[in-house]
Amino acid sequence: KVDLSLLHSHRDKNSIQPPLPTTVWKPIPRSSKFLSGKSAGKALFDKGLRAKKPVILVPGLLSTQLRVVESPDPSWIGKRIWLNLKLMGYQKMKGGGYSAGSSELRNKWSAHMNLTEDGFSDPPGIKVRPVTGKNGISALDPSPLVANATAMFGPIISNLEMLGYDEHTLVCAGYDWRLSPYHLERRDRYFSTLKESIERAVERSGEKAVITGHSMGCIIIKYFFNTLGEGGSEWAEKYIESVILACPLPLGAPKTVRAGITGDMFGLGAFLDHKDWKSLFQQYSGGGVLWPVGVERDVTEQLWRFPPCLYVRDVNASDSSFKLTDAEPFVGGVSSTGLGARQAVEADPLFGDVMMLKPLPISKLRVVYGVNTNTEVGVFYDYDSASTDATPYFLSKKLKQTFDEGLEIVRGILYETPSRLQGFVDPSGAQIHRSGDGTVPYESLTMCRLWASHIADLQFFEIDNRLHSHIPSDRELFRLVVDDALSLSEKERESSLEVIDLFTSEEFDSNAAEESWMGGTNGAEDGLPEIEASEIDSYDASENDSSDSGEERSEGKAEKEDDRGTENGGGEKDEGEEGAKGEEKEVEKKEG
């Protein structure tokens, strides 16, 4: 049993913050709907609505396609590498579905996706860069079989295009998410180019721009405004109509600590296993911007630190109880690259100290996110001091416990649940019980509330039971973009919402693609080699969870199953299962 006092979970009533006004706080008590095809945009166009203000889209972690620019293999040059099932070694079976075929191809793919130990440089003879334009952020893999399952901003882009948006008024600002913001500018001039693109779009249209970011994209947007320096307010007044932050995480996400120690699949377990993710995530300097930070009430006195989220016990010690552990040196002990990435981020004068927590220099901000999905807020590890493994840390998968305070431990991962008491009250004065979106805890999603006294027009939109990775395809985000970009009147706003409702779906449109991936009958061509099922072994992700990943002990097949069921995604593509029930369903699905 874990002592509740160890979790630092008690909410002091004196620390509960005053309510935000109803003009700011706008929870959506229902589940929203998903965009479906281009019909919503076409219907709005038929009602006389047209493209007006430029729209800037900034995607999240993993959500920009990457392509090969230089390679020892000339046949790879120019090809999309993220995400590309063929280059990853997958082969399509004639009976339907896929199997992991060539390990040689997988290793070759990993060599191209890797960075050097400094976290930002290309390996010798290899250069990988982001795919530019709308194609780079519409879907990770545009092949018919998995396009829906890997959709990003594609639904919003296609509907905006029906309203008349084009390359001059729709700026798709993808980026190499492997890099920290500092190195994005140093290597790719990303922020300089983004500024030029916004200015060009505004000057061409005669209208100020609407910037929309999702997840890590929200951090990129905040950093962009930091690059403007003291003149940021004047520049924003001239060029920016509003900013829309979808699933922001200014305080980071605790699950990234686990990703840096033993790996996390960020909801893409169908394509990569824990060992793959651990190897890649520890190499990327961009991961440092997502690590959790603590925040004091007065953010001007903020000091960088990890909040309580990592608990470790030595299974060989006389006192084998769990102890709260400082995550930074812990991750550093496992991966010097991971520690270096964090140090590099903190040393950046545009990111470190309190720079990322200060209010945006704008007058209009919309914040939209999902709530009430079990969300990771901590993790428990067993440390085997007698082990000869390089990283003798193992997720405490046998640990399961429920607390009255809205917390539960499932297979070693600590979740906040919808009954969790949060640190402020709603406009009526009632205490708020919520959990996050399956990836980002509620406290981090709502940190921007501290900016209420600095931003004249600030509104929050909570969507019940909506997952982190599904927000880019959500009707509510599209509605917010249309409201601001088309400058709708109240009457037009109500009318447009009715129209959008007619062309949305209750379900995220990835079921057919996922079924085909798992062995369905969809025979859509995607350029993958087709082979007989008898020629290869079926893919079992558990076979790739080797013990040297530090993920788990050899406790039989059931204990060696991957964590997809208890991991509610990571950056940008999560499966969103809730607690043990979701975990069991996913294990059954994978075994099937």
C-alpha positions in Angstrom: 0.0 0.0 0.0 1.1 3.6 -0.8 0.6 6.1 2.0 -1.6 9.0 0.7 0.6 11.5 2.4 3.4 10.5 0.1 1.4 11.8 -2.9 1.2 15.4 -1.7 -2.4 15.3 -2.7 -4.1 17.3 0.0 -5.7 20.5 -1.2 -5.5 23.3 1.4 -8.9 25.1 1.3 -7.0 28.3 1.9 -5.2 27.8 -1.4 -8.4 27.5 -3.5 -8.4 30.4 -5.9 -11.4 32.7 -6.4 -13.8 32.0 -9.2 -13.4 33.2 -12.8 -16.3 35.2 -14.2 -18.9 33.5 -16.4 -17.7 35.6 -19.3 -14.4 33.7 -19.0 -15.4 30.2 -17.9 -17.6 28.4 -20.5 -17.7 24.6 -19.8 -19.4 22.5 -22.4 -21.4 20.0 -20.4 -21.9 17.7 -23.4 -19.5 15.7 -25.5 -18.7 17.7 -28.6 -18.7 16.2 -32.1 -16.0 15.5 -34.7 -15.7 17.1 -38.1 -16.6 14.7 -40.9 -15.3 15.4 -44.5 -15.5 18.9 -46.0 -19.3 19.3 -45.8 -19.4 21.7 -42.9 -17.1 24.2 -44.7 -19.1 23.8 -47.9 -22.4 24.4 -46.1 -21.0 27.6 -44.5 -19.8 28.7 -47.9 -23.3 28.1 -49.3 -24.7 30.4 -46.6 -22.5 33.2 -47.8 -19.5 33.0 -45.4 -16.1 33.5 -46.9 -12.4 33.4 -45.8 -11.5 36.6 -44.2 -8.7 36.7 -41.5 -5.6 34.6 -42.1 -5.4 31.4 -40.0 -2.1 30.1 -38.7 -2.0 26.4 -37.6 0.8 25.1 -35.3 0.7 21.3 -34.6 1.9 19.4 -31.6 4.5 16.8 -30.8 4.9 14.1 -33.5 2.3 15.9 -35.6 4.4 17.2 -38.5 5.6 14.8 -41.2 9.3 14.5 -41.7 11.1 13.7 -45.0 14.6 12.5 -45.9 16.8 15.2 -47.5 20.1 13.4 -47.4 20.8 9.6 -47.0 23.5 7.0 -47.7 20.7 5.3 -49.7 19.8 7.5 -52.7 16.4 5.7 -52.9 15.4 7.1 -49.6 16.0 10.8 -50.5 12.8 12.8 -50.8 10.7 10.1 -49.1 8.5 10.8 -46.1 10.0 9.0 -43.1 7.6 10.1 -40.4 5.2 8.4 -40.6 5.9 5.8 -43.3 5.0 2.2 -42.6 6.9 0.8 -45.6 10.2 2.4 -44.5 9.6 1.2 -41.0 9.6 -2.4 -42.3 5.9 -3.2 -42.2 4.5 -5.5 -44.9 0.9 -5.8 -46.0 -0.6 -9.3 -45.8 -2.8 -10.6 -48.6 -5.4 -11.6 -46.0 -5.5 -8.1 -44.7 -3.6 -6.2 -41.9 0.1 -5.8 -41.5 3.1 -7.6 -40.0 6.4 -6.3 -38.9 8.7 -7.7 -41.6 12.2 -6.5 -42.0 14.2 -5.7 -38.9 16.9 -4.4 -41.2 14.5 -1.8 -42.5 13.4 -0.9 -39.0 17.0 -0.3 -37.9 17.6 1.7 -41.0 14.5 3.8 -40.3 15.7 4.4 -36.7 19.1 5.5 -37.9 17.5 8.2 -40.0 15.2 9.3 -37.2 18.0 9.5 -34.7 19.8 12.7 -33.7 23.4 12.8 -32.3 24.0 12.9 -28.6 23.7 16.7 -28.5 20.0 16.3 -29.1 19.8 18.5 -32.3 22.5 17.6 -34.9 22.1 15.3 -37.8 24.0 12.0 -38.0 26.8 11.9 -40.6 25.4 11.6 -44.1 21.8 11.9 -43.0 19.5 14.9 -43.0 15.8 14.8 -42.1 13.6 17.9 -42.3 9.8 18.7 -41.8 7.4 18.5 -44.7 6.2 22.0 -45.4 2.7 23.3 -46.1 -0.7 21.7 -45.4 0.4 18.2 -46.4 2.9 18.2 -43.5 0.3 18.6 -40.8 -2.9 17.1 -42.3 -2.1 13.4 -41.3 0.9 11.6 -40.2 0.5 9.0 -42.9 -1.8 10.0 -45.8 -2.1 6.4 -47.2 -5.8 5.4 -47.3 -5.5 2.6 -44.8 -4.3 4.8 -41.9 -5.0 8.4 -42.9 -8.0 8.7 -40.6 -6.2 7.0 -37.7 -3.3 9.4 -38.0 -5.3 12.5 -38.8 -4.1 15.8 -37.3 -5.3 19.2 -38.6 -6.6 17.6 -41.9 -10.3 18.0 -41.1 -10.0 21.7 -40.2 -7.8 22.4 -43.2 -10.1 20.8 -45.7 -13.2 22.7 -44.3 -11.3 26.0 -44.2 -10.4 25.4 -47.9 -14.1 25.1 -48.7 -14.5 28.6 -47.3 -11.9 29.9 -49.7 -8.7 29.6 -47.6 -5.6 29.0 -49.7 -1.8 29.1 -49.3 -1.9 32.9 -48.9 -4.5 33.0 -46.1 -3.8 29.6 -44.4 -0.3 29.2 -43.0 0.5 25.6 -41.9 3.5 26.1 -39.6 4.8 22.6 -39.2 8.2 22.0 -37.6 10.8 19.4 -36.6 9.4 18.4 -33.2 12.6 16.6 -32.4 14.3 19.9 -31.7 14.0 22.4 -28.8 12.7 25.9 -29.7 16.2 27.4 -29.6 17.5 24.9 -32.1 14.4 25.3 -34.3 15.4 28.9 -34.8 19.1 28.3 -35.0 18.9 25.5 -37.6 15.7 26.2 -39.5 15.0 29.9 -38.8 11.5 28.6 -37.8 10.4 31.6 -35.7 11.8 34.2 -38.1 10.0 32.4 -41.0 6.8 32.2 -39.0 6.9 35.9 -38.3 7.5 36.7 -41.9 4.7 34.4 -43.0 2.2 36.1 -40.6 3.2 39.6 -41.7 2.9 38.6 -45.4 -0.5 37.0 -44.9 -1.8 40.0 -42.9 -0.5 42.6 -45.4 -2.0 40.6 -48.3 -5.4 40.2 -46.8 -5.6 43.5 -44.9 -6.9 41.5 -41.8 -5.2 40.5 -38.6 -4.4 36.8 -38.1 -5.8 34.0 -35.9 -3.1 31.7 -34.5 -4.2 28.2 -33.4 -1.9 25.7 -31.7 -2.4 22.2 -30.3 -0.4 20.7 -27.4 3.3 21.3 -27.9 2.2 23.8 -30.6 0.9 26.0 -27.8 4.4 26.0 -26.3 5.8 26.9 -29.7 3.4 29.8 -30.0 4.4 31.1 -26.5 8.0 30.9 -27.4 7.4 32.7 -30.7 5.9 35.6 -28.7 8.9 35.5 -26.4 11.2 36.0 -29.4 9.5 39.3 -30.2 11.0 40.8 -27.0 9.7 44.1 -25.5 8.0 45.0 -28.8 5.8 42.0 -28.7 2.7 43.9 -27.6 3.0 46.4 -30.4 3.6 43.7 -33.0 0.7 41.6 -31.7 -1.6 44.6 -31.8 -0.8 45.2 -35.5 -0.9 41.6 -36.7 -2.8 39.3 -34.3 -6.6 39.1 -34.0 -6.6 36.3 -31.5 -4.8 33.2 -30.2 -6.5 29.8 -29.7 -4.7 27.3 -27.5 -6.0 23.7 -27.8 -4.8 21.5 -24.9 -2.0 23.8 -23.7 0.5 22.4 -21.2 2.5 25.3 -19.8 3.3 23.2 -16.7 4.2 20.2 -18.8 2.9 16.6 -18.5 4.2 14.1 -15.9 4.0 11.2 -18.4 7.0 12.6 -20.3 9.2 11.7 -17.2 8.2 8.1 -17.7 8.9 8.5 -21.5 12.4 9.6 -20.6 13.1 6.7 -18.2 11.5 3.6 -19.7 9.7 4.9 -22.8 6.1 5.7 -23.7 4.4 5.0 -27.0 2.3 8.2 -26.9 -0.7 6.3 -28.3 1.1 5.0 -31.4 1.8 1.5 -30.0 0.6 0.0 -33.2 3.7 1.3 -34.9 6.5 1.4 -32.3 7.1 -0.3 -29.0 8.5 1.0 -25.7 12.1 0.3 -26.6 11.8 2.3 -29.8 10.2 5.3 -28.1 12.7 5.3 -25.2 15.6 5.4 -27.6 14.1 8.1 -29.7 12.6 10.3 -27.0 15.8 10.4 -25.0 17.7 11.7 -28.0 15.4 14.6 -28.9 16.0 18.0 -27.3 12.4 18.9 -28.1 11.2 16.6 -25.4 12.6 18.9 -22.7 9.9 21.5 -23.3 7.2 19.0 -22.2 8.7 17.9 -18.9 6.6 19.0 -15.9 7.5 22.1 -13.9 6.3 23.3 -10.6 4.6 26.7 -10.2 4.2 28.9 -7.2 1.1 31.1 -6.8 3.2 34.2 -7.8 4.7 33.1 -11.1 7.2 36.0 -11.0 8.9 34.0 -8.2 8.8 30.7 -10.1 11.8 28.5 -9.8 12.3 25.5 -12.1 11.6 22.2 -10.4 9.8 19.0 -11.0 6.6 18.6 -9.0 5.9 15.4 -7.1 5.4 12.8 -9.8 8.1 10.2 -9.5 8.2 7.5 -6.7 11.0 4.9 -6.4 11.7 2.0 -4.0 14.8 -0.2 -3.8 13.4 -3.8 -3.7 16.6 -5.0 -2.1 16.7 -2.5 0.8 15.5 -3.1 4.3 13.1 -0.2 3.9 11.5 -1.0 0.5 8.8 1.7 0.7 8.3 4.1 -2.1 10.0 7.5 -1.8 9.4 10.7 -3.6 12.3 11.2 -6.0 13.7 14.2 -7.7 13.0 13.4 -11.4 15.7 15.5 -12.9 18.8 13.7 -11.6 16.9 10.4 -11.9 16.3 10.9 -15.6 19.8 12.2 -15.9 21.1 9.0 -14.4 19.3 7.0 -16.9 20.0 9.2 -19.9 22.6 12.0 -19.9 21.0 13.1 -23.2 17.7 13.6 -21.5 19.2 15.7 -18.7 21.2 17.6 -21.3 17.9 18.4 -23.1 16.4 19.8 -20.0 19.4 21.8 -19.1 19.5 23.2 -22.6 15.9 24.3 -22.4 16.3 25.9 -19.0 19.5 27.7 -20.1 17.6 29.3 -23.0 16.8 32.9 -21.9 13.6 32.8 -23.9 12.3 29.7 -22.2 13.8 29.3 -18.8 13.1 31.0 -15.5 9.5 32.4 -15.8 9.4 33.3 -19.5 7.0 30.5 -20.5 4.6 31.3 -17.7 4.2 35.0 -18.3 1.0 36.1 -20.1 0.9 36.3 -23.8 1.1 40.0 -25.0 -2.3 39.8 -26.7 -5.9 41.0 -26.0 -7.9 38.0 -27.1 -7.2 34.4 -26.0 -9.3 31.2 -26.4 -8.4 28.0 -24.5 -10.1 24.7 -25.4 -9.4 21.3 -24.0 -11.0 18.0 -23.0 -11.7 17.0 -19.4 -12.7 14.0 -17.2 -10.5 11.3 -18.7 -8.2 9.5 -16.3 -4.8 11.3 -16.7 -1.3 10.3 -15.5 0.1 12.5 -12.8 2.8 10.2 -11.4 4.6 6.9 -11.8 6.0 4.2 -9.4 9.3 2.4 -10.2 11.0 -0.5 -8.6 14.8 -0.1 -8.4 16.9 -3.3 -8.4 20.2 -2.4 -6.9 21.5 -6.0 -7.5 20.6 -5.9 -11.2 23.3 -5.7 -13.9 21.0 -3.9 -16.3 22.2 -0.5 -17.5 18.9 1.0 -16.4 17.6 -1.2 -13.5 14.3 0.6 -13.1 11.1 -1.3 -13.6 7.5 -0.1 -13.7 5.7 -1.4 -10.6 3.0 -3.0 -12.6 1.6 -5.0 -9.7 0.8 -1.8 -7.8 -3.0 -1.0 -7.8 -4.7 1.2 -5.3 -7.6 3.7 -5.2 -7.9 6.8 -3.0 -10.9 8.8 -2.0 -9.2 12.0 -3.1 -9.8 11.3 -6.8 -6.5 9.4 -7.4 -5.9 5.9 -8.4 -2.8 3.7 -9.1 -3.2 1.2 -12.0 -0.2 -1.0 -12.9 2.3 1.5 -11.3 0.9 4.6 -12.9 -0.9 7.3 -10.8 -3.9 8.9 -12.4 -6.2 11.8 -11.5 -9.8 10.8 -12.0 -12.9 13.0 -12.6 -13.6 13.2 -8.9 -10.3 15.0 -8.3 -10.6 18.3 -6.4 -8.8 21.0 -8.3 -7.3 24.3 -7.1 -10.1 26.8 -7.9 -13.8 27.2 -8.0 -16.3 27.7 -10.8 -18.2 31.0 -11.3 -21.0 29.8 -9.0 -18.4 29.3 -6.2 -18.7 25.5 -6.3 -15.5 23.5 -6.0 -14.3 22.0 -9.2 -13.8 18.2 -9.5 -12.1 17.4 -12.8 -9.4 15.4 -14.4 -7.3 16.1 -17.5 -7.6 15.0 -21.1 -5.8 11.7 -20.8 -2.4 13.2 -21.5 -2.2 16.6 -19.8 -3.3 17.0 -16.1 -6.1 19.5 -15.4 -3.8 21.9 -13.5 -1.5 22.3 -16.6 -4.4 22.6 -19.0 -5.9 25.5 -17.0 -2.7 27.3 -15.9 -3.6 30.2 -18.3 -6.4 31.2 -16.0 -3.7 33.1 -14.1 -3.5 35.4 -17.1 -7.1 36.6 -16.6 -6.1 40.0 -15.2 -3.7 40.6 -18.1 -5.8 39.6 -21.1 -8.9 41.6 -21.8 -10.9 38.9 -23.7 -10.0 35.5 -22.2 -12.4 32.5 -22.5 -12.0 28.8 -21.6 -14.0 26.0 -23.2 -14.1 22.6 -21.5 -15.3 19.6 -23.5 -16.4 16.7 -21.5 -14.8 13.3 -22.2 -12.7 14.5 -25.1 -9.2 13.1 -25.5 -6.1 15.1 -26.1 -5.3 13.8 -29.6 -8.9 14.2 -30.8 -9.2 18.0 -30.2 -7.7 19.0 -33.6 -10.6 17.2 -35.3 -13.2 18.5 -32.8 -16.1 20.6 -33.9 -15.6 23.0 -31.0 -12.1 23.9 -32.2 -13.3 24.5 -35.7 -16.1 26.7 -34.4 -13.7 28.8 -32.5 -11.5 29.2 -35.5 -14.4 30.2 -37.7 -15.8 32.6 -35.1 -12.6 34.6 -34.9 -11.4 34.2 -38.5 -14.7 35.2 -40.1 -15.6 37.8 -37.5 -19.1 36.3 -37.1 -21.9 38.3 -35.5 -23.9 36.6 -32.7 -26.6 35.7 -35.2 -24.1 34.3 -37.7 -22.4 32.4 -34.8 -25.6 30.6 -33.8 -26.5 29.8 -37.4 -23.0 28.5 -38.2 -23.1 26.2 -35.2 -26.3 24.7 -36.4 -24.8 24.2 -39.8 -21.6 22.6 -38.4 -23.7 20.3 -36.2 -25.3 18.8 -39.3 -22.0 17.7 -40.7 -20.3 16.3 -37.6 -20.1 12.8 -36.1 -20.4 11.5 -32.6 -17.4 9.2 -33.2 -13.8 9.9 -34.1 -13.4 8.7 -37.7 -10.6 6.2 -37.1 -12.4 3.0 -36.4 -12.3 1.6 -40.0 -8.6 2.4 -40.3 -7.7 0.9 -37.0 -9.7 -2.2 -37.8 -7.8 -2.6 -41.1 -4.5 -2.2 -39.3 -5.4 -4.9 -36.8 -6.3 -7.3 -39.6 -9.4 -6.1 -41.4 -10.3 -6.5 -45.0 -9.7 -3.0 -46.3 -7.5 -3.5 -49.3 -6.7 0.1 -50.1 -3.5 0.6 -51.9 -0.7 2.3 -50.0 2.4 1.2 -51.7 3.4 -1.4 -49.1 4.8 -4.8 -50.3 2.1 -7.5 -50.2 3.1 -11.0 -49.0 1.5 -14.2 -48.0 0.5 -14.4 -44.3 2.3 -17.8 -44.1 5.6 -16.2 -45.0 5.9 -14.2 -41.8 5.2 -14.4 -38.2 2.3 -12.2 -36.9 3.4 -9.1 -35.0 3.4 -9.3 -31.3 4.5 -6.0 -29.6 5.3 -7.9 -26.4 8.2 -9.6 -28.1 9.8 -6.3 -28.6 9.5 -5.2 -24.9 12.9 -6.6 -24.0 14.0 -6.4 -20.4 16.9 -4.1 -21.1 14.4 -1.3 -21.8 13.8 -1.1 -18.0 10.1 -1.4 -18.6 9.3 -4.6 -16.8 10.5 -7.9 -15.2 10.0 -11.3 -16.7 6.7 -12.1 -15.0 5.0 -14.1 -17.8 3.2 -13.0 -20.9 0.4 -11.2 -19.2 2.9 -8.9 -17.4 4.9 -8.4 -20.5 2.0 -6.8 -22.4 2.5 -3.2 -23.4 0.9 -0.3 -21.5 -1.4 1.0 -24.2 -4.4 0.4 -21.9 -3.3 2.6 -19.1 -1.5 5.2 -21.1 -3.9 7.9 -22.3 -1.6 9.1 -25.1 1.2 11.5 -25.1 1.6 14.2 -27.2 -0.5 14.0 -30.0 -2.0 10.6 -30.8 -3.5 8.8 -27.8 -5.8 5.8 -27.5 -7.4 7.4 -24.5 -8.3 4.3 -22.5 -9.4 5.0 -19.0 -7.8 3.1 -16.2 -7.8 -0.7 -15.8 -10.9 -1.3 -17.9 -9.4 0.4 -20.9 -6.1 -1.4 -20.3 -7.8 -4.8 -20.3 -9.7 -4.0 -23.5 -6.5 -3.0 -25.3 -4.7 -6.2 -24.1 -7.5 -8.3 -25.4 -7.5 -6.4 -28.7 -3.8 -6.9 -29.2 -3.9 -10.6 -28.3 -6.7 -11.0 -30.8 
